[in-house]
Amino acid sequence: MLETIYPASIVIFALLLIYLLSRIKLIPQSKTGLIERYGIYYKPITPGFHFLIPFVDRMVVFDVDRKLNLNREIVEINGEPRASLSVLVSYKVIDEKDFHDKNVDQFMRSLLIDITKEYIKNYGTSGISHQKIALTTRFKGALLNRVVEWGIELSEIDLLMVMEIPTYQ
């Protein structure tokens, strides 16, 4: 009987050791993360090695410095394309607890498009390519109102291009 227990215990010990070693995680220098314990935010973590408690902890890793690049986004008003917009937004994650990786980019994109729509409704598209400074100022103002709730710090916003799309009647 001892002949069957000994090999089985070695296999169980090896599998347990492999599982525990797989719970050691490395976060690179360019990233940060947070630990969720039982599915609830527990604490932020810095770059380096971390051990996660089996069956309890889950780690979420994301870039600290992020960029949102909207390239030739079409702005439609009443189902009609009115302008093309290219914007580069650089931001830094400062509060991991409030940061939601995909939602911030999605909300930022829709906010920038909504601001452009409102601008076009108020001022039209005639000469919009010459109004980059006014539009950039509106973008910054709207984004600065949201940075606290999104857990980010706005680094830079660069309106690369805004161009009228001619309408044919």
C-alpha positions as CSV (number, residue, x, y, z in Angstrom):
1,M,0.0,0.0,0.0
2,L,2.9,2.3,0.7
3,E,4.1,1.8,-2.9
4,T,0.9,3.5,-4.3
5,I,0.6,6.3,-1.7
6,Y,4.2,7.5,-2.2
7,P,4.0,8.2,-6.0
8,A,0.5,9.6,-5.6
9,S,1.6,12.1,-2.9
10,I,4.6,13.2,-5.1
11,V,2.2,13.9,-8.0
12,I,-0.2,15.8,-5.8
13,F,2.7,17.8,-4.2
14,A,4.1,18.6,-7.7
15,L,0.7,19.8,-8.9
16,L,0.2,21.9,-5.8
17,L,3.6,23.4,-6.2
18,I,3.0,24.2,-9.8
19,Y,-0.3,25.9,-9.0
20,L,1.2,28.0,-6.2
21,L,4.1,29.1,-8.4
22,S,1.6,30.1,-11.1
23,R,0.0,32.5,-8.5
24,I,3.3,34.6,-8.5
25,K,2.8,37.4,-11.0
26,L,5.2,40.0,-12.4
27,I,4.0,43.6,-13.3
28,P,6.4,45.4,-15.7
29,Q,7.7,48.9,-15.0
30,S,5.4,50.5,-17.6
31,K,2.3,49.1,-16.0
32,T,0.3,49.2,-12.8
33,G,-2.5,47.2,-11.5
34,L,-5.0,46.5,-8.8
35,I,-6.0,43.4,-6.8
36,E,-9.6,42.4,-6.5
37,R,-10.3,40.2,-3.5
38,Y,-13.5,38.2,-3.8
39,G,-14.4,40.4,-6.8
40,I,-14.2,43.7,-4.9
41,Y,-11.4,46.3,-5.3
42,Y,-8.8,45.6,-2.6
43,K,-5.7,47.7,-3.3
44,P,-3.4,49.1,-6.0
45,I,-0.2,47.4,-6.7
46,T,3.1,48.7,-8.1
47,P,5.5,47.1,-10.6
48,G,7.3,44.0,-9.3
49,F,6.6,40.5,-8.1
50,H,3.3,39.8,-6.3
51,F,1.8,36.7,-4.8
52,L,-2.0,36.2,-5.2
53,I,-3.9,34.2,-2.7
54,P,-5.4,31.2,-4.5
55,F,-9.1,31.3,-5.2
56,V,-9.4,34.7,-3.5
57,D,-7.4,37.3,-5.5
58,R,-7.5,38.4,-9.0
59,M,-5.1,40.9,-10.6
60,V,-6.0,43.5,-13.2
61,V,-3.0,45.0,-15.1
62,F,-3.1,48.1,-17.3
63,D,-0.8,50.8,-18.8
64,V,-0.1,53.8,-16.6
65,D,0.4,56.2,-19.6
66,R,-2.3,55.7,-22.2
67,K,-3.2,57.2,-25.5
68,L,-6.6,57.4,-27.2
69,N,-6.2,58.0,-31.0
70,L,-9.3,58.9,-32.9
71,N,-8.4,58.8,-36.5
72,R,-10.8,60.2,-39.1
73,E,-13.9,59.7,-37.0
74,I,-17.0,60.7,-38.9
75,V,-19.3,63.1,-37.1
76,E,-22.9,62.7,-38.2
77,I,-25.7,65.1,-37.5
78,N,-29.2,63.8,-38.3
79,G,-27.7,60.8,-40.0
80,E,-25.7,62.9,-42.4
81,P,-21.9,63.0,-42.2
82,R,-20.8,66.6,-41.5
83,A,-17.1,66.5,-40.4
84,S,-14.1,64.3,-40.1
85,L,-12.2,64.4,-36.8
86,S,-8.7,63.2,-35.8
87,V,-7.7,63.7,-32.1
88,L,-4.9,62.3,-30.0
89,V,-5.5,62.3,-26.2
90,S,-2.7,61.3,-23.8
91,Y,-3.6,60.6,-20.2
92,K,-2.2,59.0,-17.1
93,V,-4.0,56.7,-14.7
94,I,-3.8,58.2,-11.3
95,D,-6.6,56.5,-9.3
96,E,-6.7,52.8,-10.2
97,K,-9.8,52.3,-8.1
98,D,-11.9,54.6,-10.3
99,F,-10.3,53.7,-13.6
100,H,-12.1,51.3,-15.9
101,D,-9.9,50.5,-18.9
102,K,-12.3,50.2,-21.8
103,N,-15.0,52.5,-20.5
104,V,-12.8,55.6,-20.2
105,D,-11.7,55.3,-23.8
106,Q,-15.3,54.7,-24.9
107,F,-16.7,57.6,-22.9
108,M,-13.9,59.9,-24.0
109,R,-14.5,59.0,-27.7
110,S,-18.3,59.7,-27.4
111,L,-17.7,62.9,-25.4
112,L,-15.3,64.3,-28.1
113,I,-17.8,63.4,-30.8
114,D,-20.7,65.0,-28.9
115,I,-18.7,68.2,-28.3
116,T,-17.9,68.3,-32.0
117,K,-21.6,67.8,-32.9
118,E,-22.6,70.6,-30.5
119,Y,-20.0,72.9,-32.0
120,I,-21.2,72.2,-35.5
121,K,-24.8,72.8,-34.5
122,N,-23.9,76.1,-33.0
123,Y,-21.4,77.4,-35.6
124,G,-21.7,75.2,-38.7
125,T,-19.0,73.5,-40.5
126,S,-17.9,76.5,-42.7
127,G,-14.3,77.2,-41.8
128,I,-14.2,74.6,-39.1
129,S,-10.7,73.6,-40.0
130,H,-9.6,77.1,-38.9
131,Q,-11.3,76.8,-35.6
132,K,-9.0,74.1,-34.1
133,I,-8.0,76.3,-31.1
134,A,-11.6,76.9,-30.1
135,L,-12.6,73.3,-30.5
136,T,-9.5,72.1,-28.6
137,T,-10.3,74.4,-25.7
138,R,-13.8,72.9,-25.6
139,F,-12.4,69.4,-25.6
140,K,-10.0,70.2,-22.7
141,G,-12.7,71.8,-20.7
142,A,-15.1,68.9,-21.0
143,L,-12.4,66.3,-20.3
144,L,-11.1,68.2,-17.3
145,N,-14.6,68.0,-15.8
146,R,-14.5,64.2,-16.0
147,V,-10.9,63.3,-15.0
148,V,-11.7,63.0,-11.3
149,E,-14.6,60.6,-11.8
150,W,-12.6,58.6,-14.4
151,G,-9.4,58.4,-12.2
152,I,-7.1,59.9,-14.8
153,E,-4.9,62.9,-15.3
154,L,-5.1,64.6,-18.7
155,S,-1.5,64.9,-20.1
156,E,-2.2,66.3,-23.6
157,I,-4.9,66.7,-26.1
158,D,-3.9,67.3,-29.7
159,L,-6.5,68.1,-32.4
160,L,-4.7,66.7,-35.4
161,M,-7.4,67.5,-38.0
162,V,-11.0,68.6,-38.2
163,M,-12.4,68.9,-41.7
164,E,-15.8,69.7,-43.2
165,I,-17.4,66.9,-45.3
166,P,-19.2,68.7,-48.2
167,T,-22.9,67.9,-48.6
168,Y,-24.2,67.3,-52.0
169,Q,-27.8,68.1,-52.8
